[in-house]
Amino acid sequence: MGEELQSLLDKINADGIQKAEAEAARIIEDARREAEAVLSSAKAESSVIIAKAEAEAESFKQRALSTTRQAARDIALQLRSELSGRLNAAIKGATSAALTPEFMAQLIRELAASFASSPESELNIRTAVKDVASLDAALKGALADTLKKAPEVFGDSELSGGVQLEFNDSDCYFDFSDAAVNELLAGYAGEQLAAVFKAE
């Protein structure tokens, strides 16, 4: 009886160990599968997070580039406007300084020599009201060799400087008013300035 009891105890013990080992193996396998599932889920989630972060980084980069390009265009336009304004102011100053009554008298003498069709030609001169007396004095006798009749110098309140000349018999008209000269020079200088900005 003692042997049967011992055999029974051994059998119960062996069955218990087998069951415990099988349960332990099942628990380990379940834990392994769960760990693999968690790891797989974490990898998938991290891929989504990385892809989203990369997309956001690219979007930010594109916005930054766009903002930088726009800022560069704005700065270039502002610089061009400022330079253009300063250039126009410099041209106006230089034009005013250059269009003295003496210079205008010399210009009129040369144009009369070239464009008066005959000594009978009549020349009308318009200038700024402030320059009438000075220009008239500078022209006294200067055109006697070219024209029989001395030209009349008229003051025009719309002119701030320079002269406008008209030869009545040849339909020649010359506008050397400061506004016309400024426009001509500013147009040329503006084209040169635009070329500089296009080259950048």
C-alpha positions as a Markdown table, in Angstrom:
| # | Residue | x | y | z |
|---|---|---|---|---|
| 1 | Met | 0.0 | 0.0 | 0.0 |
| 2 | Gly | 2.8 | 2.3 | 0.7 |
| 3 | Glu | 4.1 | 1.7 | -2.8 |
| 4 | Glu | 0.8 | 2.4 | -4.4 |
| 5 | Leu | 0.5 | 5.6 | -2.4 |
| 6 | Gln | 4.0 | 6.6 | -3.4 |
| 7 | Ser | 3.2 | 5.8 | -7.0 |
| 8 | Leu | 0.0 | 7.8 | -6.8 |
| 9 | Leu | 1.9 | 10.7 | -5.2 |
| 10 | Asp | 4.6 | 10.5 | -7.9 |
| 11 | Lys | 1.9 | 10.5 | -10.6 |
| 12 | Ile | 0.1 | 13.4 | -9.0 |
| 13 | Asn | 3.4 | 15.2 | -8.7 |
| 14 | Ala | 4.4 | 14.5 | -12.3 |
| 15 | Asp | 0.9 | 15.6 | -13.6 |
| 16 | Gly | 1.1 | 18.8 | -11.5 |
| 17 | Ile | 4.6 | 19.6 | -12.8 |
| 18 | Gln | 3.5 | 18.9 | -16.4 |
| 19 | Lys | 0.5 | 21.0 | -16.0 |
| 20 | Ala | 2.6 | 23.8 | -14.3 |
| 21 | Glu | 5.2 | 23.6 | -17.1 |
| 22 | Ala | 2.4 | 23.6 | -19.8 |
| 23 | Glu | 0.8 | 26.6 | -18.1 |
| 24 | Ala | 4.1 | 28.3 | -17.8 |
| 25 | Ala | 4.9 | 27.7 | -21.5 |
| 26 | Arg | 1.4 | 29.0 | -22.4 |
| 27 | Ile | 1.9 | 32.1 | -20.3 |
| 28 | Ile | 5.3 | 32.7 | -21.8 |
| 29 | Glu | 3.9 | 32.2 | -25.4 |
| 30 | Asp | 1.0 | 34.6 | -24.6 |
| 31 | Ala | 3.4 | 37.1 | -23.2 |
| 32 | Arg | 5.7 | 36.7 | -26.3 |
| 33 | Arg | 2.8 | 37.2 | -28.7 |
| 34 | Glu | 1.5 | 40.2 | -26.7 |
| 35 | Ala | 5.0 | 41.7 | -26.7 |
| 36 | Glu | 5.3 | 41.2 | -30.5 |
| 37 | Ala | 1.8 | 42.8 | -31.0 |
| 38 | Val | 2.8 | 45.8 | -28.8 |
| 39 | Leu | 6.1 | 46.1 | -30.6 |
| 40 | Ser | 4.4 | 45.9 | -34.0 |
| 41 | Ser | 1.8 | 48.4 | -33.0 |
| 42 | Ala | 4.5 | 50.7 | -31.6 |
| 43 | Lys | 6.5 | 50.4 | -34.9 |
| 44 | Ala | 3.4 | 51.2 | -37.0 |
| 45 | Glu | 2.6 | 54.1 | -34.7 |
| 46 | Ser | 6.1 | 55.4 | -34.8 |
| 47 | Ser | 6.1 | 55.2 | -38.6 |
| 48 | Val | 2.9 | 57.3 | -38.7 |
| 49 | Ile | 4.4 | 59.8 | -36.3 |
| 50 | Ile | 7.7 | 60.0 | -38.3 |
| 51 | Ala | 5.8 | 60.4 | -41.6 |
| 52 | Lys | 3.6 | 63.1 | -40.1 |
| 53 | Ala | 6.6 | 64.9 | -38.6 |
| 54 | Glu | 8.5 | 64.7 | -41.9 |
| 55 | Ala | 5.4 | 66.1 | -43.8 |
| 56 | Glu | 5.1 | 68.9 | -41.2 |
| 57 | Ala | 8.8 | 69.7 | -41.5 |
| 58 | Glu | 8.6 | 69.8 | -45.3 |
| 59 | Ser | 5.5 | 72.0 | -45.1 |
| 60 | Phe | 7.3 | 74.3 | -42.7 |
| 61 | Lys | 10.4 | 74.4 | -44.9 |
| 62 | Gln | 8.3 | 75.3 | -48.0 |
| 63 | Arg | 6.5 | 78.0 | -46.0 |
| 64 | Ala | 9.8 | 79.4 | -44.8 |
| 65 | Leu | 11.2 | 79.4 | -48.4 |
| 66 | Ser | 8.1 | 81.1 | -49.7 |
| 67 | Thr | 8.2 | 83.7 | -46.9 |
| 68 | Thr | 11.9 | 84.3 | -47.5 |
| 69 | Arg | 11.3 | 84.7 | -51.3 |
| 70 | Gln | 8.5 | 87.2 | -50.7 |
| 71 | Ala | 10.6 | 89.1 | -48.2 |
| 72 | Ala | 13.5 | 89.3 | -50.7 |
| 73 | Arg | 11.0 | 90.5 | -53.4 |
| 74 | Asp | 9.6 | 93.1 | -51.0 |
| 75 | Ile | 13.1 | 94.3 | -50.0 |
| 76 | Ala | 14.2 | 94.5 | -53.7 |
| 77 | Leu | 11.0 | 96.5 | -54.6 |
| 78 | Gln | 11.5 | 98.8 | -51.6 |
| 79 | Leu | 15.2 | 99.3 | -52.5 |
| 80 | Arg | 14.3 | 100.0 | -56.1 |
| 81 | Ser | 11.7 | 102.5 | -55.1 |
| 82 | Glu | 14.0 | 104.2 | -52.7 |
| 83 | Leu | 16.9 | 104.3 | -55.3 |
| 84 | Ser | 14.5 | 105.5 | -58.0 |
| 85 | Gly | 13.3 | 108.3 | -55.7 |
| 86 | Arg | 16.8 | 109.4 | -54.8 |
| 87 | Leu | 17.8 | 109.2 | -58.5 |
| 88 | Asn | 14.9 | 111.3 | -59.6 |
| 89 | Ala | 15.7 | 113.9 | -56.8 |
| 90 | Ala | 19.4 | 113.9 | -58.0 |
| 91 | Ile | 18.3 | 114.3 | -61.6 |
| 92 | Lys | 16.0 | 117.2 | -60.7 |
| 93 | Gly | 18.8 | 118.9 | -58.7 |
| 94 | Ala | 21.3 | 118.4 | -61.5 |
| 95 | Thr | 18.8 | 119.6 | -64.2 |
| 96 | Ser | 18.0 | 122.8 | -62.2 |
| 97 | Ala | 21.7 | 123.5 | -61.7 |
| 98 | Ala | 22.5 | 122.9 | -65.4 |
| 99 | Leu | 19.7 | 124.8 | -67.0 |
| 100 | Thr | 21.1 | 128.3 | -66.2 |
| 101 | Pro | 20.1 | 131.3 | -68.3 |
| 102 | Glu | 23.6 | 131.3 | -69.7 |
| 103 | Phe | 23.5 | 127.7 | -70.7 |
| 104 | Met | 20.0 | 128.1 | -72.2 |
| 105 | Ala | 21.2 | 131.2 | -74.2 |
| 106 | Gln | 24.1 | 129.1 | -75.6 |
| 107 | Leu | 21.7 | 126.3 | -76.5 |
| 108 | Ile | 19.3 | 128.8 | -78.2 |
| 109 | Arg | 22.2 | 130.2 | -80.3 |
| 110 | Glu | 23.3 | 126.8 | -81.5 |
| 111 | Leu | 19.7 | 125.7 | -82.3 |
| 112 | Ala | 19.0 | 129.0 | -84.1 |
| 113 | Ala | 22.1 | 128.5 | -86.2 |
| 114 | Ser | 21.0 | 125.0 | -87.2 |
| 115 | Phe | 17.2 | 125.3 | -87.5 |
| 116 | Ala | 16.3 | 128.8 | -88.5 |
| 117 | Ser | 15.4 | 128.4 | -92.2 |
| 118 | Ser | 16.2 | 132.0 | -93.1 |
| 119 | Pro | 17.2 | 135.3 | -91.4 |
| 120 | Glu | 13.4 | 136.1 | -91.5 |
| 121 | Ser | 12.7 | 133.2 | -89.2 |
| 122 | Glu | 10.9 | 134.1 | -85.9 |
| 123 | Leu | 11.8 | 132.4 | -82.7 |
| 124 | Asn | 9.5 | 132.3 | -79.7 |
| 125 | Ile | 11.0 | 131.4 | -76.4 |
| 126 | Arg | 9.1 | 130.3 | -73.3 |
| 127 | Thr | 10.9 | 130.0 | -69.9 |
| 128 | Ala | 10.2 | 130.2 | -66.2 |
| 129 | Val | 9.0 | 133.6 | -65.1 |
| 130 | Lys | 12.0 | 133.9 | -62.8 |
| 131 | Asp | 14.4 | 133.4 | -65.7 |
| 132 | Val | 12.9 | 135.8 | -68.2 |
| 133 | Ala | 15.1 | 138.8 | -67.4 |
| 134 | Ser | 18.4 | 136.8 | -67.1 |
| 135 | Leu | 17.7 | 134.9 | -70.4 |
| 136 | Asp | 16.7 | 138.1 | -72.2 |
| 137 | Ala | 20.0 | 139.7 | -71.1 |
| 138 | Ala | 22.1 | 136.7 | -72.1 |
| 139 | Leu | 20.5 | 136.7 | -75.6 |
| 140 | Lys | 20.9 | 140.4 | -76.3 |
| 141 | Gly | 22.6 | 140.7 | -79.6 |
| 142 | Ala | 23.6 | 137.0 | -79.6 |
| 143 | Leu | 21.3 | 136.1 | -82.5 |
| 144 | Ala | 22.0 | 139.2 | -84.6 |
| 145 | Asp | 24.0 | 137.1 | -87.1 |
| 146 | Thr | 21.3 | 134.5 | -87.5 |
| 147 | Leu | 18.0 | 136.3 | -87.1 |
| 148 | Lys | 16.9 | 139.7 | -88.2 |
| 149 | Lys | 14.2 | 140.0 | -85.5 |
| 150 | Ala | 15.3 | 139.4 | -82.0 |
| 151 | Pro | 13.4 | 136.6 | -80.3 |
| 152 | Glu | 10.8 | 137.3 | -77.7 |
| 153 | Val | 11.2 | 135.7 | -74.3 |
| 154 | Phe | 7.9 | 134.9 | -72.6 |
| 155 | Gly | 7.5 | 133.9 | -69.0 |
| 156 | Asp | 5.4 | 130.8 | -68.5 |
| 157 | Ser | 4.1 | 130.2 | -65.0 |
| 158 | Glu | 3.8 | 126.4 | -65.7 |
| 159 | Leu | 7.6 | 126.2 | -66.3 |
| 160 | Ser | 9.9 | 126.0 | -63.3 |
| 161 | Gly | 13.1 | 126.0 | -65.4 |
| 162 | Gly | 14.6 | 125.4 | -68.9 |
| 163 | Val | 13.2 | 126.7 | -72.2 |
| 164 | Gln | 10.7 | 125.8 | -74.9 |
| 165 | Leu | 11.6 | 127.0 | -78.4 |
| 166 | Glu | 9.5 | 127.4 | -81.5 |
| 167 | Phe | 10.7 | 128.4 | -85.0 |
| 168 | Asn | 7.5 | 129.7 | -86.6 |
| 169 | Asp | 8.5 | 129.3 | -90.3 |
| 170 | Ser | 9.9 | 125.7 | -90.0 |
| 171 | Asp | 7.5 | 124.1 | -87.6 |
| 172 | Cys | 10.4 | 123.2 | -85.3 |
| 173 | Tyr | 9.6 | 122.9 | -81.6 |
| 174 | Phe | 12.1 | 122.0 | -78.9 |
| 175 | Asp | 11.2 | 121.3 | -75.3 |
| 176 | Phe | 14.1 | 121.7 | -73.0 |
| 177 | Ser | 12.0 | 122.5 | -70.0 |
| 178 | Asp | 13.2 | 121.1 | -66.7 |
| 179 | Ala | 10.2 | 118.8 | -66.6 |
| 180 | Ala | 10.9 | 117.4 | -70.1 |
| 181 | Val | 14.7 | 117.0 | -69.4 |
| 182 | Asn | 13.9 | 115.3 | -66.0 |
| 183 | Glu | 11.5 | 112.9 | -67.7 |
| 184 | Leu | 14.0 | 112.0 | -70.4 |
| 185 | Leu | 16.9 | 111.5 | -67.9 |
| 186 | Ala | 14.7 | 109.7 | -65.4 |
| 187 | Gly | 13.4 | 107.3 | -68.1 |
| 188 | Tyr | 16.9 | 106.5 | -69.2 |
| 189 | Ala | 18.2 | 106.2 | -65.6 |
| 190 | Gly | 15.2 | 104.1 | -64.7 |
| 191 | Glu | 15.9 | 101.7 | -67.5 |
| 192 | Gln | 19.5 | 101.3 | -66.3 |
| 193 | Leu | 18.3 | 100.8 | -62.7 |
| 194 | Ala | 15.8 | 98.2 | -63.9 |
| 195 | Ala | 18.6 | 96.4 | -65.8 |
| 196 | Val | 20.7 | 96.3 | -62.6 |
| 197 | Phe | 17.8 | 94.7 | -60.7 |
| 198 | Lys | 17.1 | 92.2 | -63.4 |
| 199 | Ala | 20.7 | 91.2 | -63.4 |
| 200 | Glu | 20.6 | 90.4 | -59.7 |
